Amino acid sequence: MRRTSALAGPDSPVGRLHLLPPVHVAPETSLVEVARLLREHGVSLAVVDLSEPAVVTERDLVGALAGGRSTTGSAGELATRHPVMVAASMPLAEAVAVMLDHGIRHLLVCDEAGRPIGTFSSREGMRILLRQVDPGLWEPSAGADPAPPADAG
């Protein structure tokens, strides 16, 4: 069931907003396969099924490959253990603050038992918060790039 964030506000629990289902990968999954799965599912974070919470993000993949790591490396080798996770009951404004404080773009949202139920993006958080400030301020365009500032150049 797709949840909608259209009527959400700063105090809305993040677990009631538009969460993307977590993509799970085995520790032995190759980095190229992780990248393929992220692209296929349109997400930027994969949960690595280890005994402890772990994730691999697009940013992790780019950093590893730019640093010379082979695409045959595994998700388990690259995974960030003990990633930032939040409870589904956390208010949106707090969740966005957590992302800003940690310099991350996605949160792993967990149920009361600590199991991942989805991922929440900073983009979606900002979209909701901007609608609260001015409903006309954030209107997604049909793929058009914004015009550069007049003084750019």
Sequence and secondary structure as in RCSB ss.txt:
>XXXX:A:sequence
MRRTSALAGPDSPVGRLHLLPPVHVAPETSLVEVARLLREHGVSLAVVDLSEPAVVTERDLVGALAGGRSTTGSA
GELATRHPVMVAASMPLAEAVAVMLDHGIRHLLVCDEAGRPIGTFSSREGMRILLRQVDPGLWEPSAGADPAPPA
DAG
>XXXX:A:secstr
     TT  TTSBGGGS  B  EEE TT BHHHHHHHHHHHT SEEEE SSS EEEEHHHHHHHHHTT  TTSBH
HHH EES  EEETTSBHHHHHHHHHHHT SEEEEE TTS EEEEEEHHHHHHHHHHHH TTT    SS      T
T  
